Amino acid sequence: MASSRWSTFWRRTRSAFEDGSRKIIRMEGADIPSRAPRLLYAFNTPTDVAEAVLGSDLDIGGQSTVGLTLDNSSTDESIGRPTAKFSGKLSLDVRPDLRGRINVGYAGFKTPVRSTLFGKMTDNAYFHDYLALRVRAAGDPILHNSFFVNVQTLDSMQHKSLWQSKLTIKRQDNDWETVYLPFSDFEFFTIGEDPPQREPIDKENILTVGISVLGGRTSLTGPYELGVDSIWIANDEDIVPDSPGPNPFVHKPEEGL
């Protein structure tokens, strides 16, 4: 496992170095920035799923469970490849000695922080207006409105904060749908302290993207499940009216990112 992590670290370092060298040689900074849709993360291989970071209130004394597994049953005409299944059970129960002292009823995961010899890799979405996700809501329907998307930027990580937007589920037939979230709708949260004056999200330095299910806000409990295929950035011209069928953003996941 350790050798695999080091292999990934050096592969990312090499990729960052080669990408920087290409930009210098080609003077890409002078080019017109691309507004084309761009993949941030896919959940189609065992490595994609294993690298994600999981957490729940179980870490602090709660009883909510969390899991992220590769679901091979997704290989139908809607997706055509394995996807991730984010699932578990939300609970408001806590250890007797912690009752009234901690907030419970949450679980979530996020993409990994990609470290290299040159620092942490980030994604630049400055010329894109939307974060798009291909998802499928299952589990207890009462929890379909309890999913949220979390974005961590390079600066927010240092201040234990994040940007959050509700993941609005429209379909009620457990089929796949594409959700487009305007970056302008994300709200800023700081853990353990009052947030500073609101500022626009730093779209130039997106560090991680994650999904959480929050039942504590509405006292909801029960089993939850969300299929996740991919996350990308897009603009108005890329929005496709949703319907059963292939992902409107067709991509080939890049290995080793």
C-alpha positions in Angstrom: 0.0 0.0 0.0 2.8 2.4 0.9 4.7 1.7 -2.3 1.4 2.4 -4.3 1.0 5.8 -2.6 4.6 6.7 -3.4 4.1 5.6 -7.0 1.0 7.8 -7.2 2.9 10.7 -5.6 5.8 10.6 -8.1 3.4 10.1 -11.1 1.6 13.2 -10.1 4.8 15.1 -9.6 6.0 14.1 -13.0 2.7 15.1 -14.6 2.8 18.5 -12.9 6.4 19.1 -14.0 5.6 18.0 -17.6 2.5 20.1 -17.7 4.3 23.2 -16.4 7.1 22.6 -19.0 4.7 22.4 -21.8 3.0 25.6 -20.8 6.3 27.4 -20.8 7.5 26.0 -24.1 4.2 26.7 -25.8 3.6 29.9 -24.0 0.1 28.6 -23.3 -0.5 31.5 -20.8 -1.1 33.7 -23.9 -3.7 31.5 -25.4 -7.4 32.2 -25.1 -8.6 30.2 -22.0 -10.8 27.2 -22.9 -14.4 27.2 -21.8 -15.0 23.6 -22.8 -16.3 21.2 -20.2 -13.5 19.6 -18.2 -13.5 16.5 -16.0 -12.4 17.0 -12.4 -12.9 13.5 -11.1 -14.4 10.2 -12.2 -15.5 7.3 -10.0 -15.1 4.4 -12.4 -12.2 2.3 -11.2 -11.2 0.7 -7.9 -8.4 3.3 -7.5 -10.9 6.2 -8.0 -13.0 4.9 -5.1 -10.2 3.8 -2.8 -8.5 7.2 -2.9 -11.6 9.1 -1.7 -11.6 10.3 1.9 -14.6 9.2 4.1 -15.9 10.5 7.3 -19.1 10.5 9.5 -20.2 11.4 13.0 -18.9 8.0 14.0 -15.5 9.6 14.2 -16.6 11.8 17.2 -19.0 9.4 19.0 -22.0 9.3 16.8 -23.6 6.2 15.1 -23.9 7.2 11.4 -22.1 4.9 9.0 -20.5 5.7 5.7 -19.2 3.7 2.7 -18.0 4.3 -0.8 -17.8 1.2 -3.0 -17.4 0.4 -6.7 -20.8 -0.6 -8.2 -20.4 -2.8 -11.2 -24.2 -3.1 -11.7 -24.1 0.4 -13.3 -22.9 -1.0 -16.6 -26.2 -0.4 -18.4 -27.0 2.1 -21.2 -27.3 5.0 -18.8 -23.6 4.8 -17.8 -21.8 1.9 -19.5 -19.1 1.6 -16.8 -18.8 0.9 -13.1 -19.6 3.8 -10.7 -19.3 4.6 -7.1 -22.0 3.9 -4.5 -22.0 6.3 -1.5 -24.2 4.6 1.1 -24.7 4.0 4.8 -27.2 4.8 7.5 -27.8 8.1 9.2 -28.4 8.1 13.0 -28.9 10.7 15.6 -27.8 8.4 18.4 -24.7 9.2 20.4 -22.8 7.8 23.3 -24.6 8.6 26.6 -21.7 10.8 27.8 -21.8 12.9 24.7 -25.5 13.6 24.5 -26.2 17.3 23.9 -22.5 18.0 23.4 -21.9 17.1 19.7 -23.7 17.5 16.4 -24.5 14.2 14.7 -26.5 12.9 11.8 -23.9 13.3 9.0 -21.7 11.3 6.7 -19.6 12.2 3.6 -16.7 11.7 1.3 -14.3 13.9 -0.7 -11.8 13.5 -3.5 -8.2 13.1 -2.3 -5.7 16.0 -1.9 -3.2 15.4 -4.7 0.2 16.1 -3.3 3.3 16.5 -5.5 6.9 17.6 -5.0 5.8 21.0 -6.1 2.9 21.3 -3.7 -0.8 20.4 -3.9 -2.5 20.1 -7.3 -5.6 22.2 -7.8 -8.1 22.7 -10.6 -8.8 26.1 -12.2 -12.5 26.7 -12.9 -12.2 30.5 -13.3 -13.7 30.4 -16.8 -16.5 28.0 -15.9 -19.8 28.9 -14.1 -21.1 25.4 -13.0 -20.0 22.4 -11.1 -21.7 19.4 -12.7 -22.3 16.0 -11.2 -23.8 12.8 -12.7 -25.6 11.1 -9.8 -28.4 8.6 -9.0 -30.4 8.9 -5.8 -31.6 5.7 -4.2 -32.0 4.6 -0.6 -34.8 6.1 1.6 -36.5 8.8 -0.6 -37.0 11.0 2.5 -33.3 11.6 2.5 -33.0 12.6 -1.2 -33.1 16.3 -0.2 -30.4 15.9 2.4 -27.4 15.6 0.0 -24.9 18.5 -0.3 -21.8 19.2 -2.4 -18.7 20.5 -0.7 -15.8 22.3 -2.4 -12.5 22.9 -0.6 -10.1 25.5 -2.1 -6.4 25.8 -1.3 -7.1 28.8 1.0 -10.2 27.3 2.7 -8.3 24.2 3.7 -5.8 26.3 5.7 -8.8 27.8 7.6 -10.8 24.6 8.2 -13.6 25.9 6.0 -15.5 24.9 2.9 -18.0 26.0 0.3 -21.3 24.1 0.2 -24.4 23.9 -2.1 -27.4 21.7 -1.9 -27.5 18.8 -4.4 -31.0 19.1 -5.7 -32.4 15.7 -6.8 -35.2 16.0 -9.3 -35.7 12.4 -10.5 -37.9 10.2 -8.3 -37.3 6.9 -10.4 -33.8 6.1 -9.1 -32.4 6.8 -12.6 -29.3 8.8 -13.4 -29.4 12.6 -13.7 -27.0 15.5 -14.2 -27.1 18.3 -11.7 -25.6 21.7 -12.5 -24.6 23.8 -9.5 -23.7 27.4 -10.1 -20.5 28.3 -8.3 -22.3 31.6 -7.3 -24.7 29.5 -5.2 -22.1 28.0 -2.9 -22.2 29.2 0.7 -19.1 29.6 2.9 -18.8 27.7 6.1 -16.1 27.7 8.8 -15.7 24.9 11.3 -15.8 26.0 14.9 -15.9 29.7 14.4 -18.0 32.4 12.8 -17.3 32.8 9.0 -15.5 35.9 7.9 -17.1 38.4 5.5 -18.4 36.4 2.4 -16.1 36.5 -0.6 -16.5 34.8 -4.0 -15.3 31.2 -4.1 -11.7 30.9 -5.3 -12.5 29.0 -8.5 -8.8 29.1 -9.6 -7.7 26.8 -6.8 -10.2 24.0 -6.3 -8.5 21.4 -4.1 -11.2 18.8 -3.3 -14.9 18.1 -4.1 -17.1 16.0 -1.9 -20.6 15.0 -1.2 -22.2 14.7 2.3 -25.6 13.7 3.6 -26.9 15.8 6.5 -29.8 14.5 8.5 -29.1 16.3 11.7 -30.4 19.6 10.4 -33.9 18.1 9.9 -33.7 15.3 12.4 -33.9 12.7 9.6 -32.5 9.2 9.9 -32.4 6.0 7.9 -30.5 4.4 5.0 -29.1 6.6 2.3 -27.6 5.8 -1.1 -26.2 7.9 -3.9 -24.6 6.7 -7.1 -21.8 8.9 -8.4 -20.3 8.7 -11.8 -18.3 11.9 -12.4 -17.8 15.5 -11.5 -16.8 18.2 -14.1 -17.0 21.9 -14.8 -19.2 23.5 -17.4 -20.9 26.7 -18.7 -24.4 27.6 -19.9 -23.8 26.4 -23.4 -23.0 22.9 -22.1 -26.2 22.3 -20.2 -28.2 19.5 -21.7 -31.9 18.9 -20.7 -31.8 15.8 -18.6 -33.3 12.5 -19.7 -32.6 8.8 -19.2 -29.6 7.9 -21.3 -25.8 8.4 -21.6 -23.9 11.0 -19.6 -24.0 14.2 -21.7 -20.4 14.8 -20.8 -18.7 11.8 -22.5 -15.2 11.3 -21.2 -12.4 8.7 -20.8 -11.2 8.8 -17.2 -7.5 9.7 -17.0 -5.4 7.2 -15.2 -3.2 8.2 -12.2 -4.6 11.6 -11.4 
